[in-house]
Amino acid sequence: MDAWRLALAEDTYEVLASLDRVEVAVAVIGGDQSALPGIAALTYPGTPVYAAGSVLDAVAKAGPAAAVVAVSHDAPDLPGLLIGKLFRALSSADIAVCPSEDGSLVAIGVNVPVAPWVSVDLGFDTGLAELERTKPRRHAVAVGPGWHRLRSGGDLARLDPGLEGWDATRSILRGA
């Protein structure tokens, strides 16, 4: 895994690991087995790190939980408060998402067991319109506040230097 993606993943992990009452596991989605040692090296001891074929596969491997929130690796400055809002929304919805301005999803929360209507293709590139179209009832999908992902060079302007965190990403940007 290249240094840029690893820095993004490290900062995203740090946001999640700092949350109270949340157990963190890291899933490398897409089967990139070569990334596992690098990811494992940046996590705290005892943090599960595993490969998963999809978001729902990662949810299944997460172990016993009432709800799981998966976060894309490319959101290093995501406020932890937005993750908390997704967990809260799952009290009445099957899925809770944090949409990105580019039409993708920054974070996806699901209740466990996952509702049968949820597509196995659910992923960070799933469009919000697709979820809205396939939901079986009005409040099955909760939409939290939006955020951004760092998917291209133009997205760097979205990073707020005043926000705490994203130290590994800052280090890469400074050329350190």
C-alpha positions in Angstrom: 0.0 0.0 0.0 1.5 3.4 -1.0 2.4 5.9 1.7 -0.5 8.3 0.8 -3.2 5.7 1.2 -1.6 4.4 4.3 -1.5 7.9 5.8 -5.2 8.4 5.0 -6.0 5.1 6.6 -4.0 5.8 9.7 -5.7 9.1 10.3 -9.2 7.7 9.6 -8.4 4.9 12.1 -7.2 7.4 14.7 -10.5 9.2 14.5 -12.4 6.0 15.1 -10.1 4.6 17.8 -10.6 7.8 19.8 -14.4 7.3 20.1 -15.9 6.2 23.4 -17.9 3.0 23.5 -16.8 2.0 20.0 -14.8 -1.1 19.3 -12.7 -0.6 16.1 -11.7 -3.3 13.6 -10.0 -2.5 10.3 -11.1 -4.3 7.1 -9.2 -4.0 3.9 -11.9 -4.3 1.4 -11.2 -5.6 -2.1 -8.9 -8.4 -1.1 -5.6 -6.5 -1.1 -3.8 -8.9 1.2 -0.5 -7.1 0.8 -1.9 -4.1 2.6 -2.7 -6.0 5.8 0.8 -5.9 7.4 1.1 -2.1 6.8 -2.4 -1.5 8.2 -1.8 -3.7 11.2 1.4 -1.8 12.0 -0.5 1.5 12.5 -3.2 0.1 14.8 -3.2 -0.3 18.5 -2.4 -3.8 19.8 -5.4 -6.1 19.7 -7.2 -4.3 17.0 -8.5 -6.9 14.5 -7.3 -6.3 11.0 -8.6 -8.5 8.2 -9.3 -8.7 4.5 -12.9 -8.5 3.3 -14.5 -8.8 -0.1 -17.2 -6.1 0.5 -18.6 -3.8 3.1 -21.2 -6.5 4.1 -18.4 -9.1 4.3 -16.6 -6.7 6.6 -19.7 -6.4 8.7 -20.1 -10.1 9.0 -16.4 -10.5 10.0 -16.7 -7.8 12.7 -18.1 -10.2 15.2 -21.0 -9.8 17.6 -22.4 -6.3 17.5 -25.8 -4.6 17.5 -24.6 -2.2 14.8 -21.5 -1.6 12.6 -20.4 1.6 10.9 -17.9 1.2 8.1 -15.8 4.3 7.2 -13.9 4.8 3.9 -10.2 5.1 4.4 -10.0 8.4 2.5 -11.7 10.6 5.1 -8.8 11.5 7.5 -10.4 14.6 8.9 -13.9 13.1 9.5 -15.3 14.3 12.8 -16.1 11.5 15.2 -19.4 13.3 15.9 -20.6 12.2 12.5 -20.0 8.6 13.3 -22.0 9.0 16.5 -24.9 10.4 14.6 -24.9 7.3 12.3 -25.0 5.0 15.4 -27.9 7.0 16.8 -29.8 7.0 13.5 -29.6 3.2 13.5 -32.1 3.1 16.4 -34.9 3.6 13.8 -33.3 2.9 10.4 -31.8 -0.2 8.7 -29.0 1.8 7.2 -27.5 5.2 8.1 -25.1 6.9 5.7 -22.8 9.9 5.6 -22.9 11.0 2.0 -20.0 12.6 0.2 -20.3 15.6 -2.1 -19.1 13.5 -5.0 -22.1 11.2 -4.8 -20.3 8.4 -3.0 -20.6 7.5 0.7 -18.1 8.4 3.4 -19.5 6.1 6.0 -22.2 3.3 6.1 -23.9 2.1 9.2 -26.0 -1.0 9.4 -27.9 -2.8 12.1 -26.9 -6.4 12.7 -28.3 -8.6 11.4 -28.4 -6.7 8.2 -31.8 -6.1 6.8 -32.6 -8.5 3.9 -33.3 -5.7 1.4 -29.8 -4.4 1.6 -27.8 -5.3 -1.5 -24.6 -7.3 -1.2 -23.1 -4.7 -3.5 -23.4 -2.0 -0.9 -20.2 0.0 -0.8 -18.7 3.4 -0.5 -19.3 4.0 -4.2 -23.0 3.2 -3.9 -25.0 6.3 -4.7 -27.5 7.7 -2.2 -30.1 7.7 -5.0 -29.7 4.0 -5.4 -30.3 3.4 -1.6 -33.4 5.7 -1.7 -34.8 3.8 -4.7 -34.4 0.4 -3.2 -35.4 1.0 0.4 -38.6 -0.8 1.4 -40.1 2.0 3.6 -39.7 5.7 4.1 -37.3 5.7 7.1 -35.2 2.6 6.2 -32.3 4.8 5.2 -31.1 7.6 7.5 -29.0 10.3 5.9 -26.5 12.0 8.2 -24.6 15.2 7.6 -22.4 15.1 4.5 -18.6 15.1 4.5 -15.9 14.8 1.9 -13.4 12.1 0.7 -9.9 12.7 -0.6 -10.2 11.0 -4.0 -8.3 13.5 -6.2 -5.8 16.3 -5.9 -8.6 18.8 -6.1 -10.1 17.4 -2.9 -7.1 18.5 -0.8 -8.6 22.0 -0.7 -11.4 20.5 1.5 -8.9 19.8 4.3 -9.3 22.3 7.1 -5.9 23.1 8.7 -7.8 24.3 11.8 -9.2 20.9 12.5 -7.3 18.6 14.9 -6.0 15.3 13.7 -5.0 14.0 10.3 -1.4 14.2 11.4 -0.1 11.4 9.0 -1.8 13.1 6.1 -0.4 16.5 7.0 3.1 14.9 7.2 2.8 13.5 3.7 1.5 16.8 2.3 4.5 18.6 3.9 6.8 16.1 2.3 8.1 14.7 5.5 
